[in-house]
Amino acid sequence: MTEPLTIVIADDHPLFRKGLRALLGTPPQVQVVGEAASGSESARLAEQLRLRLMLMDLQIPGGDGLSAIRELATTLPQTNILVVTMFEDDDSVFAALRAGARGYMLKDTDDDAMARAVLAVGNGEAIFSPAIAARMMAFFASPPSQPVSFPDLTESERNVLRLMARGLANEAIASQLALSPKTVRNYISSIFSKLHVADRAQAIVRARDAGLA
């Protein structure tokens, strides 16, 4: 008898986890064995349960989704990772794939397509939402662009880091980018996590060394 496809759903929205669990409760070959509301919890469950598939949101507390994907891909390469998120910008898609995800689906994907994606990625295939696949085709059809500094950062995070490296305070960054101070603080927290730095000074040094200032 074939072993079931064991899955953990990592998302900080209980209603979305409940909906996915209900969707995946029908196929007999699928078994949802746990839920995680943070990146650290997802890593702990993956290690404990030796999963075949992790469904991972990119916006998740306790370490962002990209960091969790990167850790899982390194420590548990037998666990396939399917990103299920609302982010469809190129930065997020390619950062997730570089981190080790095998598939990328949007949360508004219909139930049948989501179920097919879960089975495909759980069995080692790569699959993407139609909108994401179209963006990838357009990207690869375009002329090659110059490599960017810190590719794991989104364009918004890169803009914030650039202004930080120029010596601007949070309030000035918020004013220049037409963002709220809270949004700027959130971006900076994400930048620290992705660059693996402890504080603003280290982030600025990394940015200036990369010529981002």
Summary of the structure (lengths in Angstrom):
residues: 213
radius of gyration: 18.3
end to end distance: 58.6
largest distance: 62.0
contacts: 671
relative contact order: 0.10
helix: 52%
strand: 14%
